[in-house]
Amino acid sequence: KMTLDMLGIEARPLPLSHEAGFVPDPVAAADLIDEKVRAIVLVTPNNPTGAMYPAGVVGAFQKLCADRGIWLVVDETYRDFISKDMPPHRLFTSENWQETVISLYSFSKAYAIPGHRLGAIVAGEAVISQVGKILDCVQICPARAAQMALPWAIENLRQWRSGALETIQQRIGAFAETMRCADGWEIDQIGAYFAYVRHPFEGVASTQVAEALARQCGVLALPGGYFGPGQERHLRVAFANVGVEAIADLGQRFDALTAAAPFAGADVWRKKNEQA
């Protein structure tokens, strides 16, 4: 979006809601398309929410884009960390997918080498030829050594990647379990690296909640407000590099902030009040 802003190109947001699990609605997207729209961008698994979009939803967006003559750009940076219980999308089984779909992928995340910034673009030949022109003018390039190592890694680290997925799933389960004791906090989405957590302090900015959580409870999280409008009730919690043992007491830390009620005049929503 920052690049588009600098180029004077409108990035039109597609509203999402926690009630829908932050999964985008193709019907709502269709209402935003006019003669100026050239592409729809989906990020799945999502950052910051962690939402993993069902194959049916992704397929519906593909059909929408094909019908309207625009591109579907699917950012699949965290694709290797999708739950095994969730079927993958079938974008590339379409006979004419090259006319609609552009897929973005990150080797950096899949092989835990984020500093090397290695990725891939899957698209039709016409698109790749144009992308090549842009890359030829960019002054930063992935290091050659890391590029040479990738073919070996793809063939020989499949078991390691499978183990990494299992570890992530364990951490997802541990985070969901520990947050059960956090009074007023709700996990609205969770998956891959992130959980998107709704805080209980009505009317308090997410930046204030994140600062209090860090200073008083020793937990670092990104404010939802950093990711766009309408996100002030949420925090993004990243757990991919935190062991299950360290995750186990997080719920108590979140709950301690609720009990401290650090924000003067704020209405605190609690689970027990909802049940009452």
DRENPA-3360 file (N, C-alpha, C; in nm, 2 decimals, always signed):
BEGIN
1 = KMTLDMLG = +0.08/-0.12/+0.00/+0.00/+0.00/+0.00/+0.09/+0.13/+0.00 ~ +0.20/+0.12/+0.07/+0.29/+0.24/+0.08/+0.34/+0.27/-0.06 ~ +0.37/+0.17/-0.14/+0.42/+0.19/-0.28/+0.31/+0.25/-0.36 ~ +0.19/+0.20/-0.35/+0.08/+0.25/-0.43/+0.05/+0.39/-0.39 ~ +0.06/+0.43/-0.26/+0.04/+0.56/-0.22/+0.14/+0.66/-0.29 ~ +0.26/+0.62/-0.29/+0.37/+0.70/-0.35/+0.35/+0.72/-0.50 ~ +0.29/+0.62/-0.56/+0.26/+0.62/-0.71/+0.13/+0.69/-0.74 ~ +0.05/+0.73/-0.64/-0.08/+0.80/-0.66/-0.19/+0.70/-0.70;
9 = IEARPLPL = -0.17/+0.57/-0.66/-0.27/+0.47/-0.70/-0.35/+0.44/-0.57 ~ -0.48/+0.44/-0.59/-0.57/+0.42/-0.48/-0.57/+0.27/-0.43 ~ -0.55/+0.25/-0.30/-0.57/+0.11/-0.25/-0.70/+0.11/-0.17 ~ -0.80/+0.05/-0.23/-0.93/+0.05/-0.18/-0.95/-0.06/-0.08 ~ -0.98/-0.03/+0.05/-0.99/-0.14/+0.15/-1.12/-0.21/+0.14 ~ -1.11/-0.34/+0.16/-1.23/-0.43/+0.17/-1.26/-0.45/+0.31 ~ -1.37/-0.39/+0.36/-1.41/-0.41/+0.51/-1.42/-0.55/+0.55 ~ -1.37/-0.58/+0.67/-1.38/-0.71/+0.73/-1.44/-0.70/+0.87;
17 = SHEAGFVP = -1.48/-0.81/+0.92/-1.54/-0.80/+1.06/-1.50/-0.92/+1.14 ~ -1.49/-0.90/+1.27/-1.45/-1.02/+1.36/-1.57/-1.12/+1.36 ~ -1.69/-1.07/+1.34/-1.80/-1.17/+1.34/-1.79/-1.27/+1.23 ~ -1.73/-1.23/+1.11/-1.71/-1.32/+1.00/-1.57/-1.38/+1.00 ~ -1.50/-1.37/+1.12/-1.37/-1.43/+1.13/-1.26/-1.36/+1.04 ~ -1.29/-1.24/+1.00/-1.20/-1.16/+0.92/-1.17/-1.23/+0.78 ~ -1.27/-1.31/+0.74/-1.26/-1.37/+0.60/-1.34/-1.28/+0.51 ~ -1.27/-1.24/+0.39/-1.34/-1.15/+0.30/-1.46/-1.20/+0.23;
25 = DPVAAADL = -1.55/-1.12/+0.19/-1.67/-1.16/+0.12/-1.66/-1.12/-0.02 ~ -1.67/-1.21/-0.12/-1.66/-1.18/-0.26/-1.78/-1.09/-0.30 ~ -1.90/-1.10/-0.24/-2.01/-1.02/-0.28/-1.98/-0.87/-0.24 ~ -1.93/-0.85/-0.12/-1.89/-0.72/-0.08/-1.78/-0.66/-0.17 ~ -1.69/-0.74/-0.21/-1.58/-0.70/-0.30/-1.64/-0.65/-0.43 ~ -1.74/-0.73/-0.48/-1.79/-0.69/-0.61/-1.85/-0.55/-0.61 ~ -1.91/-0.51/-0.50/-1.97/-0.38/-0.49/-1.86/-0.27/-0.49 ~ -1.74/-0.30/-0.47/-1.63/-0.20/-0.47/-1.56/-0.19/-0.60;
33 = IDEKVRAI = -1.60/-0.27/-0.70/-1.53/-0.28/-0.83/-1.59/-0.18/-0.92 ~ -1.51/-0.09/-0.98/-1.56/+0.00/-1.09/-1.46/+0.00/-1.20 ~ -1.47/+0.09/-1.29/-1.38/+0.09/-1.41/-1.24/+0.12/-1.37 ~ -1.21/+0.17/-1.25/-1.07/+0.20/-1.21/-1.00/+0.08/-1.15 ~ -1.07/-0.01/-1.10/-1.01/-0.13/-1.03/-0.94/-0.22/-1.13 ~ -0.81/-0.25/-1.09/-0.73/-0.34/-1.18/-0.70/-0.48/-1.11 ~ -0.72/-0.48/-0.98/-0.68/-0.61/-0.91/-0.74/-0.62/-0.78 ~ -0.76/-0.74/-0.73/-0.79/-0.77/-0.59/-0.68/-0.84/-0.53;
41 = VLVTPNNP = -0.64/-0.80/-0.41/-0.52/-0.86/-0.34/-0.58/-0.93/-0.22 ~ -0.55/-1.06/-0.21/-0.58/-1.14/-0.09/-0.45/-1.19/-0.02 ~ -0.45/-1.19/+0.11/-0.34/-1.23/+0.19/-0.39/-1.35/+0.27 ~ -0.34/-1.47/+0.24/-0.39/-1.59/+0.31/-0.27/-1.69/+0.32 ~ -0.24/-1.74/+0.44/-0.29/-1.70/+0.57/-0.26/-1.55/+0.59 ~ -0.35/-1.48/+0.67/-0.34/-1.34/+0.67/-0.25/-1.28/+0.78 ~ -0.19/-1.17/+0.75/-0.12/-1.09/+0.84/-0.19/-0.95/+0.84 ~ -0.25/-0.91/+0.95/-0.22/-0.95/+1.09/-0.31/-1.05/+1.16;
49 = TGAMYPAG = -0.43/-1.09/+1.09/-0.53/-1.16/+1.17/-0.50/-1.31/+1.19 ~ -0.42/-1.37/+1.10/-0.40/-1.51/+1.10/-0.50/-1.59/+1.03 ~ -0.60/-1.52/+0.98/-0.72/-1.59/+0.91/-0.67/-1.67/+0.78 ~ -0.71/-1.79/+0.77/-0.68/-1.88/+0.65/-0.81/-1.89/+0.57 ~ -0.81/-1.84/+0.45/-0.93/-1.83/+0.37/-0.96/-1.96/+0.31 ~ -1.08/-2.01/+0.33/-1.12/-2.14/+0.27/-1.11/-2.14/+0.12 ~ -1.09/-2.26/+0.07/-1.07/-2.28/-0.08/-1.19/-2.22/-0.16 ~ -1.31/-2.24/-0.10/-1.43/-2.19/-0.17/-1.43/-2.04/-0.18;
57 = VVGAFQKL = -1.38/-1.97/-0.08/-1.38/-1.83/-0.08/-1.28/-1.78/-0.19 ~ -1.16/-1.84/-0.19/-1.06/-1.80/-0.28/-1.10/-1.83/-0.42 ~ -1.17/-1.94/-0.44/-1.22/-1.97/-0.58/-1.33/-1.88/-0.62 ~ -1.41/-1.83/-0.53/-1.51/-1.73/-0.56/-1.45/-1.60/-0.61 ~ -1.34/-1.56/-0.54/-1.27/-1.44/-0.58/-1.21/-1.46/-0.72 ~ -1.16/-1.58/-0.75/-1.10/-1.60/-0.88/-1.21/-1.59/-0.99 ~ -1.33/-1.64/-0.96/-1.44/-1.63/-1.06/-1.48/-1.48/-1.08 ~ -1.48/-1.41/-0.96/-1.52/-1.27/-0.97/-1.42/-1.19/-1.06;
65 = CADRGIWL = -1.29/-1.21/-1.03/-1.19/-1.14/-1.11/-1.19/-1.18/-1.26 ~ -1.21/-1.31/-1.29/-1.22/-1.35/-1.43/-1.34/-1.29/-1.50 ~ -1.45/-1.28/-1.43/-1.58/-1.22/-1.48/-1.56/-1.07/-1.51 ~ -1.48/-1.01/-1.42/-1.47/-0.86/-1.43/-1.35/-0.82/-1.51 ~ -1.27/-0.92/-1.55/-1.15/-0.88/-1.63/-1.04/-0.81/-1.55 ~ -1.02/-0.85/-1.42/-0.92/-0.79/-1.34/-0.83/-0.90/-1.28 ~ -0.72/-0.87/-1.22/-0.63/-0.97/-1.17/-0.66/-1.00/-1.02 ~ -0.64/-1.13/-0.98/-0.64/-1.17/-0.85/-0.50/-1.20/-0.80;
73 = VVDETYRD = -0.45/-1.12/-0.71/-0.31/-1.14/-0.65/-0.33/-1.20/-0.52 ~ -0.27/-1.32/-0.51/-0.28/-1.40/-0.38/-0.15/-1.40/-0.31 ~ -0.13/-1.34/-0.20/-0.01/-1.34/-0.12/-0.02/-1.46/-0.03 ~ +0.07/-1.56/-0.06/+0.07/-1.68/+0.02/+0.20/-1.70/+0.10 ~ +0.24/-1.59/+0.16/+0.37/-1.60/+0.23/+0.38/-1.71/+0.33 ~ +0.27/-1.73/+0.40/+0.26/-1.83/+0.51/+0.19/-1.96/+0.47 ~ +0.19/-1.99/+0.34/+0.12/-2.11/+0.29/+0.17/-2.24/+0.35 ~ +0.29/-2.25/+0.39/+0.34/-2.37/+0.44/+0.30/-2.40/+0.59;
81 = FISKDMPP = +0.23/-2.31/+0.64/+0.18/-2.32/+0.78/+0.03/-2.33/+0.79 ~ -0.04/-2.37/+0.68/-0.18/-2.39/+0.69/-0.20/-2.53/+0.75 ~ -0.31/-2.53/+0.83/-0.34/-2.66/+0.90/-0.37/-2.77/+0.79 ~ -0.32/-2.89/+0.82/-0.34/-3.00/+0.73/-0.49/-3.04/+0.72 ~ -0.57/-2.99/+0.81/-0.72/-3.02/+0.80/-0.79/-2.92/+0.70 ~ -0.72/-2.82/+0.65/-0.78/-2.72/+0.56/-0.74/-2.75/+0.42 ~ -0.83/-2.78/+0.33/-0.79/-2.81/+0.19/-0.73/-2.69/+0.12 ~ -0.63/-2.70/+0.04/-0.57/-2.59/-0.03/-0.66/-2.54/-0.14;
89 = HRLFTSEN = -0.64/-2.42/-0.18/-0.71/-2.36/-0.29/-0.68/-2.44/-0.42 ~ -0.76/-2.42/-0.52/-0.74/-2.49/-0.65/-0.73/-2.39/-0.77 ~ -0.67/-2.28/-0.74/-0.66/-2.18/-0.84/-0.59/-2.23/-0.97 ~ -0.49/-2.31/-0.95/-0.41/-2.35/-1.07/-0.46/-2.47/-1.14 ~ -0.58/-2.51/-1.10/-0.65/-2.62/-1.18/-0.74/-2.56/-1.29 ~ -0.76/-2.43/-1.28/-0.84/-2.36/-1.38/-0.77/-2.36/-1.51 ~ -0.84/-2.39/-1.62/-0.77/-2.40/-1.75/-0.70/-2.26/-1.79 ~ -0.76/-2.15/-1.76/-0.71/-2.02/-1.80/-0.66/-1.94/-1.68;
97 = WQETVISL = -0.60/-2.01/-1.58/-0.56/-1.93/-1.46/-0.46/-1.82/-1.49 ~ -0.38/-1.84/-1.59/-0.27/-1.75/-1.63/-0.33/-1.61/-1.66 ~ -0.46/-1.61/-1.70/-0.52/-1.48/-1.74/-0.57/-1.40/-1.62 ~ -0.57/-1.46/-1.50/-0.63/-1.40/-1.39/-0.55/-1.40/-1.26 ~ -0.47/-1.50/-1.24/-0.41/-1.53/-1.11/-0.26/-1.49/-1.11 ~ -0.22/-1.42/-1.00/-0.08/-1.40/-0.97/-0.06/-1.44/-0.83 ~ +0.03/-1.54/-0.80/+0.06/-1.59/-0.67/+0.19/-1.54/-0.62 ~ +0.20/-1.50/-0.50/+0.32/-1.45/-0.43/+0.36/-1.55/-0.32;
105 = YSFSKAYA = +0.48/-1.59/-0.31/+0.53/-1.69/-0.22/+0.66/-1.65/-0.16 ~ +0.69/-1.70/-0.03/+0.81/-1.66/+0.04/+0.89/-1.79/+0.08 ~ +1.00/-1.81/+0.02/+1.09/-1.91/+0.07/+1.15/-1.87/+0.21 ~ +1.16/-1.74/+0.23/+1.22/-1.69/+0.35/+1.15/-1.74/+0.47 ~ +1.01/-1.74/+0.47/+0.93/-1.79/+0.58/+0.93/-1.94/+0.59 ~ +0.92/-2.01/+0.47/+0.91/-2.15/+0.47/+1.03/-2.22/+0.53 ~ +1.15/-2.16/+0.50/+1.28/-2.22/+0.55/+1.35/-2.14/+0.66 ~ +1.27/-2.05/+0.72/+1.32/-1.98/+0.84/+1.45/-1.90/+0.81;
113 = IPGHRLGA = +1.45/-1.83/+0.69/+1.57/-1.75/+0.65/+1.51/-1.61/+0.61 ~ +1.44/-1.54/+0.70/+1.37/-1.42/+0.65/+1.47/-1.31/+0.61 ~ +1.59/-1.31/+0.67/+1.68/-1.21/+0.63/+1.73/-1.21/+0.48 ~ +1.71/-1.33/+0.42/+1.76/-1.34/+0.28/+1.66/-1.29/+0.18 ~ +1.53/-1.27/+0.22/+1.43/-1.21/+0.13/+1.41/-1.28/+0.00 ~ +1.40/-1.41/+0.01/+1.38/-1.49/-0.11/+1.24/-1.53/-0.13 ~ +1.19/-1.51/-0.25/+1.05/-1.54/-0.28/+1.03/-1.58/-0.42 ~ +0.90/-1.60/-0.46/+0.87/-1.64/-0.59/+0.74/-1.58/-0.64;
121 = IVAGEAVI = +0.72/-1.56/-0.77/+0.60/-1.51/-0.83/+0.56/-1.62/-0.93 ~ +0.43/-1.67/-0.91/+0.38/-1.77/-1.01/+0.27/-1.69/-1.09 ~ +0.29/-1.68/-1.22/+0.20/-1.61/-1.30/+0.22/-1.65/-1.45 ~ +0.14/-1.61/-1.54/+0.16/-1.63/-1.68/+0.28/-1.57/-1.74 ~ +0.32/-1.61/-1.85/+0.45/-1.56/-1.91/+0.44/-1.41/-1.94 ~ +0.33/-1.36/-1.98/+0.31/-1.22/-2.01/+0.34/-1.13/-1.89 ~ +0.28/-1.18/-1.77/+0.30/-1.11/-1.65/+0.45/-1.11/-1.60 ~ +0.51/-1.23/-1.61/+0.65/-1.25/-1.56/+0.74/-1.16/-1.65;
129 = SQVGKILD = +0.72/-1.14/-1.77/+0.80/-1.06/-1.86/+0.80/-0.92/-1.81 ~ +0.68/-0.87/-1.77/+0.67/-0.73/-1.73/+0.73/-0.71/-1.59 ~ +0.72/-0.81/-1.50/+0.78/-0.81/-1.37/+0.93/-0.80/-1.38 ~ +0.98/-0.88/-1.48/+1.12/-0.88/-1.50/+1.18/-0.74/-1.53 ~ +1.10/-0.66/-1.60/+1.15/-0.52/-1.63/+1.16/-0.44/-1.50 ~ +1.07/-0.46/-1.41/+1.07/-0.39/-1.29/+1.19/-0.43/-1.20 ~ +1.21/-0.56/-1.19/+1.31/-0.61/-1.11/+1.45/-0.57/-1.16 ~ +1.46/-0.55/-1.29/+1.59/-0.51/-1.35/+1.63/-0.37/-1.31;
137 = CVQICPAR = +1.53/-0.30/-1.26/+1.55/-0.16/-1.22/+1.56/-0.14/-1.06 ~ +1.54/-0.25/-0.99/+1.55/-0.25/-0.85/+1.69/-0.27/-0.80 ~ +1.74/-0.19/-0.71/+1.88/-0.20/-0.67/+1.91/-0.30/-0.56 ~ +1.81/-0.37/-0.51/+1.83/-0.48/-0.41/+1.80/-0.61/-0.48 ~ +1.88/-0.71/-0.45/+1.87/-0.84/-0.51/+1.90/-0.95/-0.41 ~ +1.83/-1.06/-0.40/+1.86/-1.17/-0.31/+2.00/-1.22/-0.33 ~ +2.07/-1.25/-0.22/+2.21/-1.30/-0.23/+2.21/-1.43/-0.32 ~ +2.32/-1.44/-0.40/+2.33/-1.55/-0.49/+2.35/-1.69/-0.41;
145 = AAQMALPW = +2.42/-1.68/-0.30/+2.44/-1.80/-0.22/+2.31/-1.87/-0.18 ~ +2.22/-1.78/-0.12/+2.10/-1.84/-0.08/+2.01/-1.89/-0.19 ~ +2.02/-1.83/-0.31/+1.94/-1.88/-0.42/+2.00/-2.01/-0.47 ~ +2.13/-2.03/-0.46/+2.19/-2.16/-0.50/+2.15/-2.27/-0.40 ~ +2.13/-2.23/-0.27/+2.09/-2.33/-0.17/+1.95/-2.38/-0.18 ~ +1.86/-2.30/-0.24/+1.72/-2.34/-0.24/+1.68/-2.47/-0.31 ~ +1.74/-2.50/-0.43/+1.70/-2.62/-0.49/+1.73/-2.75/-0.40 ~ +1.84/-2.74/-0.33/+1.87/-2.85/-0.23/+1.77/-2.85/-0.12;
153 = AIENLRQW = +1.74/-2.73/-0.07/+1.64/-2.73/+0.05/+1.51/-2.78/+0.01 ~ +1.46/-2.74/-0.11/+1.33/-2.79/-0.15/+1.31/-2.94/-0.15 ~ +1.42/-3.00/-0.20/+1.42/-3.15/-0.21/+1.45/-3.22/-0.08 ~ +1.53/-3.16/+0.01/+1.58/-3.23/+0.12/+1.52/-3.19/+0.26 ~ +1.45/-3.08/+0.26/+1.40/-3.03/+0.39/+1.25/-3.05/+0.41 ~ +1.19/-3.14/+0.33/+1.05/-3.16/+0.34/+1.01/-3.21/+0.48 ~ +1.08/-3.30/+0.54/+1.05/-3.35/+0.67/+1.07/-3.24/+0.77 ~ +1.17/-3.16/+0.76/+1.19/-3.05/+0.85/+1.07/-2.95/+0.84;
161 = RSGALETI = +1.02/-2.92/+0.72/+0.91/-2.83/+0.71/+0.78/-2.89/+0.77 ~ +0.77/-3.02/+0.75/+0.65/-3.09/+0.81/+0.66/-3.08/+0.97 ~ +0.78/-3.10/+1.02/+0.80/-3.08/+1.16/+0.77/-2.94/+1.21 ~ +0.81/-2.84/+1.13/+0.79/-2.70/+1.16/+0.64/-2.67/+1.17 ~ +0.56/-2.73/+1.08/+0.42/-2.72/+1.08/+0.36/-2.77/+1.20 ~ +0.40/-2.89/+1.24/+0.35/-2.95/+1.37/+0.38/-2.87/+1.49 ~ +0.50/-2.81/+1.49/+0.53/-2.72/+1.60/+0.44/-2.60/+1.60 ~ +0.42/-2.54/+1.49/+0.33/-2.42/+1.48/+0.19/-2.46/+1.53;
169 = QQRIGAFA = +0.14/-2.58/+1.49/+0.01/-2.62/+1.53/+0.00/-2.64/+1.69 ~ +0.11/-2.69/+1.74/+0.11/-2.70/+1.89/+0.11/-2.57/+1.96 ~ +0.17/-2.47/+1.90/+0.18/-2.33/+1.96/+0.04/-2.27/+1.94 ~ -0.03/-2.29/+1.83/-0.16/-2.24/+1.81/-0.25/-2.30/+1.92 ~ -0.25/-2.43/+1.94/-0.33/-2.49/+2.05/-0.30/-2.44/+2.19 ~ -0.17/-2.42/+2.21/-0.13/-2.37/+2.35/-0.18/-2.23/+2.37 ~ -0.17/-2.14/+2.27/-0.22/-2.01/+2.28/-0.37/-2.00/+2.30 ~ -0.44/-2.08/+2.22/-0.59/-2.08/+2.24/-0.62/-2.13/+2.38;
177 = ETMRCADG = -0.55/-2.23/+2.43/-0.58/-2.28/+2.56/-0.55/-2.18/+2.67 ~ -0.43/-2.11/+2.67/-0.40/-2.02/+2.77/-0.49/-1.90/+2.78 ~ -0.54/-1.86/+2.67/-0.63/-1.74/+2.67/-0.77/-1.76/+2.72 ~ -0.80/-1.89/+2.76/-0.92/-1.92/+2.82/-0.94/-1.85/+2.96 ~ -0.82/-1.83/+3.02/-0.83/-1.77/+3.16/-0.81/-1.62/+3.15 ~ -0.80/-1.56/+3.03/-0.78/-1.42/+3.02/-0.92/-1.35/+3.01 ~ -0.96/-1.29/+3.13/-1.10/-1.24/+3.14/-1.12/-1.12/+3.04 ~ -1.22/-1.13/+2.95/-1.25/-1.02/+2.86/-1.18/-1.02/+2.73;
185 = WEIDQIGA = -1.07/-1.10/+2.72/-1.00/-1.11/+2.59/-1.05/-1.22/+2.51 ~ -1.06/-1.19/+2.38/-1.12/-1.29/+2.28/-1.03/-1.31/+2.16 ~ -1.01/-1.43/+2.13/-0.93/-1.46/+2.00/-1.03/-1.46/+1.89 ~ -1.03/-1.36/+1.80/-1.12/-1.35/+1.69/-1.07/-1.43/+1.57 ~ -0.94/-1.45/+1.56/-0.88/-1.53/+1.45/-0.74/-1.58/+1.50 ~ -0.70/-1.70/+1.45/-0.57/-1.75/+1.48/-0.53/-1.84/+1.37 ~ -0.40/-1.84/+1.34/-0.35/-1.93/+1.24/-0.21/-1.89/+1.20 ~ -0.14/-1.98/+1.14/+0.00/-1.95/+1.09/+0.08/-1.89/+1.20;
193 = YFAYVRHP = +0.13/-1.77/+1.19/+0.21/-1.71/+1.29/+0.14/-1.63/+1.39 ~ +0.01/-1.59/+1.37/-0.05/-1.48/+1.44/-0.18/-1.52/+1.51 ~ -0.22/-1.45/+1.61/-0.35/-1.45/+1.67/-0.40/-1.30/+1.67 ~ -0.52/-1.28/+1.63/-0.58/-1.14/+1.64/-0.67/-1.14/+1.76 ~ -0.63/-1.07/+1.86/-0.70/-1.07/+1.99/-0.78/-0.94/+2.01 ~ -0.90/-0.95/+2.06/-0.98/-0.84/+2.09/-0.97/-0.81/+2.24 ~ -0.93/-0.68/+2.27/-0.90/-0.65/+2.41/-1.04/-0.60/+2.47 ~ -1.04/-0.60/+2.60/-1.17/-0.57/+2.67/-1.19/-0.42/+2.71;
201 = FEGVASTQ = -1.10/-0.33/+2.66/-1.11/-0.20/+2.71/-1.18/-0.11/+2.61 ~ -1.31/-0.09/+2.63/-1.40/-0.01/+2.54/-1.35/+0.13/+2.53 ~ -1.33/+0.18/+2.41/-1.29/+0.32/+2.39/-1.15/+0.35/+2.41 ~ -1.06/+0.25/+2.43/-0.92/+0.28/+2.45/-0.84/+0.24/+2.32 ~ -0.75/+0.32/+2.28/-0.68/+0.30/+2.16/-0.59/+0.17/+2.17 ~ -0.58/+0.10/+2.06/-0.49/-0.02/+2.07/-0.35/+0.01/+2.10 ~ -0.30/+0.13/+2.07/-0.16/+0.16/+2.10/-0.15/+0.17/+2.26 ~ -0.25/+0.23/+2.32/-0.24/+0.24/+2.47/-0.24/+0.10/+2.53;
209 = VAEALARQ = -0.33/+0.01/+2.48/-0.34/-0.12/+2.54/-0.21/-0.20/+2.52 ~ -0.15/-0.19/+2.40/-0.03/-0.26/+2.37/+0.09/-0.21/+2.46 ~ +0.09/-0.07/+2.48/+0.20/-0.02/+2.57/+0.18/-0.07/+2.71 ~ +0.06/-0.07/+2.76/+0.03/-0.11/+2.90/+0.06/-0.26/+2.91 ~ +0.03/-0.34/+2.81/+0.06/-0.48/+2.81/+0.21/-0.51/+2.82 ~ +0.28/-0.43/+2.74/+0.43/-0.44/+2.74/+0.49/-0.40/+2.87 ~ +0.45/-0.28/+2.92/+0.51/-0.23/+3.04/+0.47/-0.30/+3.17 ~ +0.35/-0.34/+3.18/+0.30/-0.40/+3.30/+0.30/-0.55/+3.31;
217 = CGVLALPG = +0.30/-0.61/+3.19/+0.28/-0.76/+3.18/+0.40/-0.83/+3.11 ~ +0.48/-0.75/+3.04/+0.60/-0.81/+2.97/+0.56/-0.88/+2.85 ~ +0.45/-0.84/+2.78/+0.40/-0.91/+2.66/+0.40/-0.80/+2.55 ~ +0.47/-0.84/+2.44/+0.48/-0.75/+2.32/+0.38/-0.79/+2.22 ~ +0.30/-0.69/+2.17/+0.20/-0.72/+2.07/+0.19/-0.59/+1.99 ~ +0.15/-0.61/+1.86/+0.13/-0.49/+1.78/-0.01/-0.44/+1.78 ~ -0.03/-0.31/+1.79/-0.17/-0.25/+1.80/-0.24/-0.28/+1.67 ~ -0.37/-0.31/+1.68/-0.45/-0.33/+1.56/-0.46/-0.20/+1.47;
225 = GYFGPGQE = -0.45/-0.09/+1.54/-0.46/+0.04/+1.47/-0.35/+0.06/+1.37 ~ -0.24/-0.01/+1.38/-0.13/+0.00/+1.29/-0.16/-0.06/+1.15 ~ -0.27/-0.14/+1.15/-0.30/-0.22/+1.03/-0.42/-0.16/+0.95 ~ -0.47/-0.05/+1.00/-0.58/+0.01/+0.92/-0.69/+0.06/+1.01 ~ -0.79/+0.13/+0.95/-0.90/+0.19/+1.03/-0.99/+0.08/+1.09 ~ -1.05/+0.11/+1.20/-1.15/+0.02/+1.26/-1.09/-0.10/+1.33 ~ -0.96/-0.09/+1.37/-0.89/-0.20/+1.43/-0.85/-0.17/+1.57 ~ -0.91/-0.07/+1.63/-0.86/-0.03/+1.76/-0.89/-0.12/+1.88;
233 = RHLRVAFA = -0.98/-0.22/+1.86/-1.02/-0.31/+1.96/-0.93/-0.44/+1.95 ~ -0.83/-0.44/+1.86/-0.75/-0.56/+1.84/-0.60/-0.54/+1.86 ~ -0.53/-0.65/+1.89/-0.39/-0.66/+1.90/-0.35/-0.78/+1.82 ~ -0.23/-0.77/+1.75/-0.17/-0.88/+1.68/-0.07/-0.94/+1.77 ~ -0.08/-1.07/+1.80/+0.01/-1.14/+1.88/+0.08/-1.25/+1.80 ~ +0.21/-1.24/+1.79/+0.29/-1.34/+1.71/+0.35/-1.44/+1.80 ~ +0.32/-1.57/+1.77/+0.37/-1.68/+1.86/+0.46/-1.78/+1.79 ~ +0.49/-1.76/+1.67/+0.56/-1.86/+1.59/+0.70/-1.90/+1.65;
241 = NVGVEAIA = +0.76/-1.80/+1.71/+0.90/-1.83/+1.76/+0.90/-1.84/+1.91 ~ +0.79/-1.86/+1.98/+0.78/-1.87/+2.12/+0.74/-2.02/+2.16 ~ +0.82/-2.08/+2.25/+0.79/-2.21/+2.29/+0.66/-2.23/+2.36 ~ +0.61/-2.35/+2.36/+0.49/-2.39/+2.43/+0.49/-2.35/+2.58 ~ +0.61/-2.38/+2.64/+0.62/-2.35/+2.78/+0.61/-2.20/+2.81 ~ +0.66/-2.12/+2.72/+0.65/-1.97/+2.74/+0.51/-1.92/+2.72 ~ +0.44/-1.99/+2.63/+0.31/-1.95/+2.59/+0.21/-1.98/+2.71 ~ +0.24/-2.08/+2.79/+0.15/-2.13/+2.89/+0.10/-2.03/+2.98;
249 = DLGQRFDA = +0.18/-1.93/+3.02/+0.14/-1.83/+3.12/+0.09/-1.70/+3.06 ~ +0.08/-1.69/+2.93/+0.04/-1.57/+2.87/-0.11/-1.53/+2.91 ~ -0.20/-1.63/+2.92/-0.33/-1.59/+2.96/-0.34/-1.52/+3.09 ~ -0.26/-1.57/+3.19/-0.25/-1.50/+3.32/-0.20/-1.36/+3.31 ~ -0.11/-1.34/+3.22/-0.06/-1.20/+3.20/-0.16/-1.11/+3.14 ~ -0.23/-1.16/+3.04/-0.34/-1.08/+2.98/-0.45/-1.05/+3.09 ~ -0.48/-1.15/+3.17/-0.58/-1.14/+3.27/-0.54/-1.04/+3.38 ~ -0.41/-1.03/+3.40/-0.36/-0.94/+3.50/-0.38/-0.79/+3.46;
257 = LTAAAPFA = -0.38/-0.77/+3.33/-0.40/-0.63/+3.28/-0.55/-0.60/+3.30 ~ -0.64/-0.69/+3.27/-0.78/-0.67/+3.29/-0.81/-0.63/+3.44 ~ -0.75/-0.71/+3.53/-0.77/-0.69/+3.67/-0.72/-0.56/+3.72 ~ -0.61/-0.51/+3.66/-0.54/-0.39/+3.70/-0.63/-0.27/+3.65 ~ -0.71/-0.28/+3.55/-0.80/-0.17/+3.50/-0.72/-0.04/+3.49 ~ -0.61/-0.04/+3.40/-0.52/+0.08/+3.40/-0.57/+0.20/+3.33 ~ -0.69/+0.19/+3.27/-0.73/+0.31/+3.19/-0.85/+0.37/+3.26 ~ -0.83/+0.49/+3.30/-0.93/+0.57/+3.38/-1.06/+0.59/+3.29;
265 = GADVWRKK = -1.17/+0.56/+3.34/-1.30/+0.58/+3.27/-1.33/+0.48/+3.16 ~ -1.25/+0.38/+3.14/-1.28/+0.28/+3.04/-1.38/+0.18/+3.09 ~ -1.47/+0.14/+3.00/-1.56/+0.03/+3.03/-1.49/-0.10/+3.00 ~ -1.49/-0.19/+3.10/-1.42/-0.32/+3.08/-1.52/-0.42/+3.05 ~ -1.51/-0.49/+2.94/-1.60/-0.60/+2.90/-1.54/-0.73/+2.95 ~ -1.62/-0.80/+3.02/-1.57/-0.93/+3.08/-1.66/-1.05/+3.03 ~ -1.59/-1.16/+3.02/-1.67/-1.28/+2.98/-1.78/-1.31/+3.08 ~ -1.75/-1.30/+3.21/-1.85/-1.33/+3.31/-1.97/-1.24/+3.30;
273 = NEQA = -1.95/-1.11/+3.26/-2.06/-1.02/+3.25/-2.15/-1.06/+3.13 ~ -2.08/-1.10/+3.02/-2.16/-1.15/+2.91/-2.25/-1.27/+2.94 ~ -2.19/-1.36/+3.02/-2.26/-1.48/+3.06/-2.38/-1.44/+3.15 ~ -2.36/-1.34/+3.24/-2.46/-1.30/+3.33/-2.58/-1.24/+3.25;
% end
